[in-house]
Amino acid sequence: MKNKLIIRNAKITNENKEFIGDIVIEDSFISEISNQSISGTFDEELDASNLLLIPGMIDDQVHFREPGLTEKANIFTESRAAVAGGITSFMEMPNTVPNTVTQQLLEEKYQIAKQNSVANYSFFMGANNDNLKEVLKTDGEHVCGIKVFMGSSTGNMLVDNKETLSQIFKNSPLLIATHCEDEQTVRKNLAIFKEKYGSNIPFEMHPAIRSEEACYLSSSMAVDLASKYESRLHVLHISTAKELELFKSELELKEKKITAECCIHHLWFNDQDYQKNGSKIKWNPAVKTEYDRKSLIKAINSDVIDVIATDHAPHTRNEKMNGYLSAPSGGPLVQHALLALLELEKTNQISLKQLVKKTSHDVADCFKIEKRGFLRPGYYADFVLIDQNKNTTVNKENILYKCGWSPFEGYNFSSSINSTYVNGKRVYHEGVLNEKTNSMRLKFKN
């Protein structure tokens, strides 16, 4: 027997339209959506007057640290934080321990998520210099893509064999997602700053070490390879204005073979924030200049950049409290990403329509996700209700990440997540989580 829920009088933003309307959910799916009052008999009715209703964010880049690094995070804790932040689906990276470089290890992660994830999930297959045969076995209907580290970050997954790179780009029919920083350039820059500062390198030097040049050299190489072999390339976490010249806005997303993503921290922070925040905003690629930040926002608004993600990558507080050479790169973001984007909307840096497009619609189109990313009849009911008149102050008491800290700690956001629905079921409401999983493995139309 189907359960019918109607949510009435919501401020709905979806597919470049904004209207006050009703939405009907039957079991896991949306059955009707309208800017008129919908009549009928329902098992449950909710009045969402004065609440914003948008598709749930689909985060195409997270590091949930399971297996092998669960002192930092795990799939259960971080998916809880994600739904509390309005993220209904995630795609997780392969630099866990062991690295996800065989089909067996990949499937083991899916089994963990099946038992423990509160949000919908997919996992990238990892490439290294020696596992091409395993990479090419990946099932594109049930796996989001292949991840290639063209610069070393957290974990030992650098692919620096040019022949291996060529073979991946030449032979993989799946989306290839790349971390692009030129390793030789980073090592050369680091040696210079070690010579100058010894072991006391200031965090402000991070964008000079992991420089614009390092990013551009690697990103342009990836684009060249994809162009040569007509590969499906998705360049992750663009951080510089210079890299934007590699991507096109004149094509519709569905026509693009080469797409780009940027992340919350590169849209929020700039290099002047290192002095105050230090290791808390040490990411790879580095947070760079205010000019870069503004250029990224402009690129979102002009559709040069296709996707906004988090690159959620938690480490323990003790790890991050070290000096520059010892503090790992990465930080937790899923719980507060959507709230941060709504602040950018409030200050007229990005429109609400474009925010929804880049966190939901275009992610679904970029990865060809089945029946998600839009509020449409017949699509899964993944959505979030937001109270734009209720503040959220980030503090230790309400942080849900296992690591227990946030780069936004102490910040007062002007909105709050009221409720998050995953596959038609309310999994988060006003600070309370329903931890009985209703999540599903994402499917792709490849």
N, C-alpha and C positions, 0 to 999 in steps of 0.2 A: 504493500500500500504506500502510495507516494505521500510525502509530507510537503504541504504547500505553505510557503512563507511569503508574505508581501511586506516590502519596506516602502512606506509612503512619504511623499513630500520631501524627498532628498534633493539636495543641490548636486545634480549629476554632471560630471564632465567626462566626455567620452567621444572619440572619433571627431574631434574638432568642433564639438557642440557643447553648449552649456545650457541646462534647463532644469526647472523644478519638475520632478516626476516620481513615478512609482516603478518598482522592479519586483518581479515575481520569481521566486526560486522554488523549483520542484526537485527534491532530493539534492543531487550534486550539480544541477544545471539551472541556468537562467532560462525561463520559459517565456517571459514577456518583459518588455521595458517600454515605457511610454511617458510623454510629457502631459498626458491626460490621466485623470483618475481611473484606475483599473477596477472594474467590478468583478464580483465572484465570491466564492466561498473559500476561506483560507483557514488552515490550522493555526496560524499565528500571524498577527499583524504588528508591525513596529512603526512608530511615527518617528521619522528622521528629520523633522523640521529643524532647520538651521544647521544641519550636518552636511558636509561635503561627502559625496560618494564617488569614488574613482576605482578603476581596476587595480588589483593588487600589484605591487612592484615585482617585477621578475629580475632578480639579481644574477647577472651572467658571470660574476666573478667573486667567489668567496673561498676562504681557506678555513674549514671547520676542524682541521687538525686531527681527525680520526681516520685511520688508526695511528698509533705510535707517538702522538704528541698531545695526549689527552690531559696532561697537566695544564696545558694552555686553554683547551676548549674541547668540545666534542659535538657530534651531530645533534644530540638532544638539546644541550644547553644553548647552542647558537641558533638552532632553528626556532627555539622558544623566543629568543631575543629578536629574531627576524620577524616573526608574526606580530610581536608586540610593537614593532616598528612599521607594520603595514606591508611587509614583504611576504608574498604568498608562495613564491617559487624561487629556487636557487640552483645554480650550477657551480659545482665545487671542483677545486683544482687538485692535481695529482701529486703535489710535493708533500705527501704524508710519509709515514715511515712504516713499512717500506713504500718507496715510490710506486705509484699506480702505473706500472709499465708492462703488465701482463693482463690478459683477459680475465684470468682467475682472480687476480687482486682487484681488478675493476668490479667484478661481480660481487666480491666480498663487501665492498663499500655499499653497493646497492642493497645488500641484505641487511647491513647495519641500519641504513636509512629506512628500510621497510618497517623495521621494528621500532625505530626511535625518532624519526623526523616528524615534526609538527607541521612543517611546510612541504610543498611538493618539491621534488628533487631530480637532479641529474648530475652526472660526474664525467669530467673530461678524462679521456685516455691520455696518458703521458707518453711523450717521446723522449728517447735519449739517443746516444750515438750508436746503440747496438740493438735496438728492438724494432726495426722497421717491419719485420714480418708480423709481429704482434700488433703493431699499429694498424696495419692494413687489414687485419681481421675485424676491426671495430664495426659494430652494427649501427649504421646511421639512423635507423628508425628508433632506436632505444638509447642512444648515447649522443650527447649534445655536440661533441667535436673532439678534435685532437689538440692538446696543448703542447706548444714548443717554447722552451725558454731559450731565446736567442741572446740572453744575458743572464748571468747567474744571479739568483736572488736567495730566498730561503729554501735550502735543500740543494742536493747535488744533481741537478737535472739539466745542466747547460748542454745544449746541442751546438757544438762548434766545429763539427766535421762537415765541410762544405758539400761533400758528396752525399752524406746522409740527408742534409737539408734539401738538396736538389731532388733526391728520391722521394722524400715526403711530399714536397710540393708537386712533383710530377705525377705521383701515383695515388695520393689520397683523394677520394671523392668527397670526403667530409669537410666541414668547416675546420680550418686550421687557425687556432687562436694563438697569438704570439706575445710574449714578453720581450720587448725590444730595447736593449741597451748594449752597446758595443763593449765587449768584455776588455779588449786591449786598451781602449780609451779610458775606461774606469780604472783599470790597474795602473796605468801611466799617471793619471791624475792623483790617485791615492798615494803613490810613491812620492809625488811632489809635496803633498801636504804632510805626509809623515816626516819628510826631511825638514819641513818648516816648523812643525808643531810637536814632533815626537808622538807620544801616545795621547797628548792632550788636544786633539783636533776639535775645534769648536763645531757644534752641530750646524752652525750657519754655513759651514763649508760643504755640507752635503750636496747642494745643487751645483757646486763647482766641481765636485768629484764625480757625481753621476750627472754629467753635464748635458746641456742642449745638444752638443756635438755627439755625445755617446748615444743619445736617443735617436737623433736624426740618421746617423750612420746605419744603425740597426734597422730602424723602421723603413728606410729607403731600400735597404737590401731585401727586406721581406716583401715589399711592394714590387720590386724588380723580379723576384722569384715568382711571385703570384702572377704577375703580368706575363712572364715568359711561358709559364705552364698553364695559364688560365685557371689557376687554383681559386678556391673559395677561401679568402683570407680575412680574418678579423683581428685587427691590431688593438691590443688591450692598453688601458690606462695611458692614453696620450697626455703628455704633460707640458708640451712646449708649443708656442705659436708657430715655430718653424716647421714642425711636422705636419701642420694642417695643410700645407701646400701639396702634400702627397695624396689628398683625398678630394673627392668631387661632390658637389652639391646639385649639379644640374640633372643627374640621373635620379629616377625614382628608386627607393630602397630595394624594391623587388628586382630591379635591373642591375644592381651593384654586385660585382664579384669581390670587391675590396671595401670593407667597412671599418669603422673606427669606434672605439669606446673611450669615454673619459670617466673619472671617478670623483666622488663627493669631495675628498680632501683637496684635490687639485682645483676644484671650483670654489672652495671655502677659504683655504689658507694661502698665504704667500710667504716669500723668504724672510719677510720682516717678523714673522711669527716664531721663528726658531729661537730667538733670544728668550722669549717667554716660555715656550712649550718644549724646547729641546728635543729629547728622544721621543716624546709623545707624538710628534709629527714627522718622525723619521720613517719615510716610506721609500720603496724602490718601484718606479722612478721617483725622484725627489720632488717635493713641492718647490716650485720655482718662483718667478717674479710675478708682481701684480699685473704686468703687461701680459704675461702668459695666461694668468687666471682669467683676465677679461677676454682674451682672445678665444679661450676655450668656451666661455659662455656665448660669445658671438657665434662661434662655430656650431654650438647646439641650436641656437635660434635660426641659423641659416641652413641647417641639415647637412653641414659638412661632417659633423659628428653624429653618429647614428644611435648610440646607446649610452645611458648613464648607469654606472654600477658602483659598488662599494669597494671592492678589493679588501673586504673584511679579512683581517689577518692578525688575530690576537696573539700576544705574548704575555707572560706573567708580569706583574708589576715589578718584581725583583729583577727580571731580565732587562726590562726597559730602563731601570734606574742606573744602569751602568754608563760608563763613558762612551764616546763616539765609536771607538773601534770594537767595543764589546756589546753594545746595545743592538739587538736585532731590529731589522726594519719591518714595519707593519703595525697596524693597530685595529681595534674593534670599531665597527661602524654600522652594522645592520640595524640596530635598534633606533638609531637617530638619523639615518640617511634621509628618509622622506621628510622628517621635520626640518632638517637643514635645507632641503630643496624648497620647502614651503616658505622659509625665510627669504630665499633668493627671489621667490615669486612675490612676496610681500614688498620687497624693495625694488620691484620692477626690473629685475635682471633677467628673469625668464617667465614666460606666461604659464598659466596653469595648464592650458591646452598642450603646450610644448613639453611641459614636465611629464604629463601623462603619456604623451607620444614616446618620449625617450626612455621612460621607465617601464612601459608596458607594451603599447602597440608595436613600436619598432623593434623591441627585443623579440617579441613573438614572430614578427616577420623576418627579422635577421636570421633567427635560428630555425624558422619554419616549424614552430611549436604548434601542435594540434590543439585547437579549441581553447586557447587561452590568450590573455593579453588584451581582450576587448570585452565590453559589456554587450553581448549579443545573444538572442535566443538560440539555444542549442550549444552554447559555450559553457564551460565549467564556471560555477559561481565563485570566482576568486576576486574579492573586492575588499575595500577598506572604507570605513566611515571615519571622518576626521572632524573634530571640533576646532574650528578656527578661532574661537573666542575663549578657549581655555588654555592657559600656559602650561608648559612642561619644563620644570627645572631639573637638570641632570645632576644626580648626586649618588653617592655610594649606596644609598638605601634602595634606589629604584633601578640601578644598573643590573641587567640580567646576564651579561656576559660572564662566563666562568672566570675570566681573568679579573673581573671586579673593577675595572677602570675604563675611562673613556677620554678621548681627546677633547670632548665637549663638556667634561665635568665642570659644573658651576655655571654653565650657560643656561639662560632662560629662553626657551623657544616659545613663540607666540601661539602655537597650535598644539593639539594633542591627538593621539590616536585613540578614538573612541572604541572601535570594534574592528576586528579582522575576520573575514570569512574565507575558509579554504574548502573548496569543493562543496559549497553550500552549507557548511557547518561553522558556527561561530566558535573560533578557537581562542579569541582574545576579546575581553570586554572590560574597559575601565580599570585596568590594572590587574585583572584576574585572568589567568590562563587556564584553558581546558586542555589538559595534556594528553587526553586520549587521542591518539593519532587518527587523522582522517586524510592523511596525505597520499599522494600518488606519484609514481614515476612518470616523468614527462615523456611524451612521445613526439616524434619529429617526422615531418613529411618530406623525407629525403629520397 
